[in-house]
Amino acid sequence: MKDQNYSLEFDRISYLLNPEIFSDKRITVVGLGSGGTPACDHLVMNGIRIWELYDPDTLEPENLVKHPRMRKDLGRLKVDIQKEWIEDRNPDVEVKTFAEDVMQSPNFIESVRRSDLVLSCSDKKSVREFVSDQCVAAKVPFVTASVFRTGIGGEVFGYIPTLTGCYKCLQLFSELNQLDLSDEVLGLTEDEESRIYGLDEKEFRASGLSIDIQMIALIQVRMALSILLRESTQSMPTLKSNWIVYGNRPAPGIFRSHFEAKQMLLKPQKVCYCTNVNHQMED
């Protein structure tokens, strides 16, 4: 039997993906909830070694119905739990943890600047906007994911500097085209979050099942790998879109069938009010 501290072996996936490509890539993760944690897990198992983790929260009993970690971890910081998991899965890693709200953190901007990609997994729109602003300013790619109300589906959006629009370009495009996919219509509001996680109303259910959330997280991982690879391979062709809206189940006026996906390449909009820079309008 081999020493249990040996590095993670990738032989069984090397014919599909060469994890050595990612050996020097640094990923910053914002949010280690029921979506961010499995997203991080899968990236570890595909060769990402260098991590910076942000989440101010601890794992609480009500999280266990969706969060993949263990009962023995209750009361611990989510960043510490995830660091332990990463180091157990692949001892040959570097992990920095920050039990901080990124919007108040004195460290986050520097984390973004030294990262190759930022994974935004927060369920708060204000955090997604903030992460986008910092990544645009630093010219660092990011992938953000959010789950729609009751888990009917979700959206994944990726930003590649100079090549695609940013998160605020997405908002502008949605407003101009009257797309009914905003947080106000489908996402979790902060008031709803307090009712869900505070357990004030036993019959109130808004955020969906763990399987609903992880379906969106897996799409986020696939987009992150595509951005990091940059070049297509036979087994891992580059995604042609950076905005994917995915339906877990039918919903009147939104999704017609189970597992429905809508996707597009969103280019920089003519007036991006995130950077106040004029771009060429998407055709």
Secondary structure by P-SEA (a helix, b strand, c coil): ccccccccccccccccccccccccbbbbbccccccaaaaaaaaaaaccccbbbbbccccccccccccccccccccccaaaaaaaaaaaacccbbbbbbcccccccccaaaaaaaccbbbbbcccaaaaaaaaaaaaaacbbbbbbbbccccccbbbbbbcccccccaaaaaaaaaaaccccccccccccaaaaaaaaacccccccccccaaaaaaaaaaaaaaaaaaaacccccccccccccbbbbbcccccccccccbbbbbbbcccccccccccccccccc
